[in-house]
């Protein structure tokens, strides 16, 4: 059995004035494959006061997103063999800490809901369904798969600086998902809403979001495409006058 050292961020606002790092030493078992496996063992075998989120354990729910050795990721799909000793676990940066590795996601979801993450269609409702061609459907591949874990948004310096104004990579990725959906008729309104120096244009193309997404999505590419659409739309509007 291999022994690993874990340094875990601890903070209980009811007891601690300041956060601190606590060190744990644990022997790996053959059943320990992913980081979350050992986190659960530390909580059950060593210190049951350690607080973190978890749910599906399959990289689908996104609830166990944390900062692992300086990089955001999902504990449930992070292979232990790829982690160097010591393993340093911290909460997602840029979000208020509730306790230990649990962060307050309110500002993240507030920004997400601003983009109206649902289809808006002002046409008459069809008898069965709104159809798409295969080509139209393929346009949303690489967009709809986002699990809203906040790994990308919480790794973005622009979001750290302007959390109440900048939509963030996850929100903008989803904004583009609905902008290009052929079933949505709110194209102009969506572009006009995002045409703002903070909501969209505060993206500096640092690309941290691309490096941490557990689903290998590309928010930076989506953001650049939104900017391009806004530019093209402005030109079309100008020549219509």
C-alpha positions, 0 to 999 in steps of 0.5 A, a space after each residue: 500500500 502506498 502512503 499519500 500526504 493530503 493537505 486540505 483547506 479547512 474553514 468553519 466560519 462558526 469556529 475559525 477566524 481564518 482558513 488553514 491547511 490541515 495535513 492527513 496521511 493515508 495508505 491507499 487501498 486497491 479500491 482507491 482509484 479516484 480522488 473522491 474515493 480517498 476523500 470519502 475514506 478520510 472523512 469516514 476513517 479520520 475526520 468526519 468534520 471535513 465537508 465537501 460535495 459529492 453526488 453521482 461519482 461519474 463526472 455528470 453532476 459536477 457537484 464535487 468540483 474543487 481545486 486539485 494541486 492548483 487546477 480545478 477539476 472533478 474529484 470523482 474522475 481525477 485519477 490518483 495515479 496522476 497526482 503528485 505528492 502531496 495532494 493539495 485540495 482547496 475550494 474553487 477559487 473566486 467563490 465564497 467559501 461556506 465550509 472547507 471545500 464547499 463554495 457558495 454557487 449563488 453568484 455563478 447561477 445568478 449569472 447563468 440565469 441572466 442568459 435565459 438558458 432555455 429555448 425562446 420561440 415566438 412562432 406558432 406552436 407546432 402540432 408535434 415538435 420543432 424539427 431540426 436538420 442533422 446539420 442544425 443539430 450538430 451545431 450544438 455539439 460541444 455546447 449542450 454537454 456543459 454540467 455547470 460544475 463552475 470549474 471554468 468560471 472559477 478559474 477565470 481572472 475576469 470572473 474573479 475581478 467582476 463576478 457581478 458583471 461578467 457572465 463567465 465562461 460557463 454562462 457564455 458557452 450556454 448563451 452561444 448554445 441557444 443563440 445558434 439553436 435553429 429552434 430559438 427565435 430570440 437571436 437579436 435579443 440575445 446578441 443585444 443583451 451580451 453586447 456589453 463591455 462587462 457581460 461578454 467583452 471582459 473575456 481576455 482570452 486567457 483560456 484557463 476555462 479551456 484547460 480545466 473543463 472536465 468535459 473537454 468543452 471550449 468556452 473560449 471558442 464559443 465566446 469568440 463566435 459570439 463576438 463575431 456574430 455581434 460584429 456581423 449583426 452590427 454591419 448588417 444593421 448599419 447597411 439596413 439603414 
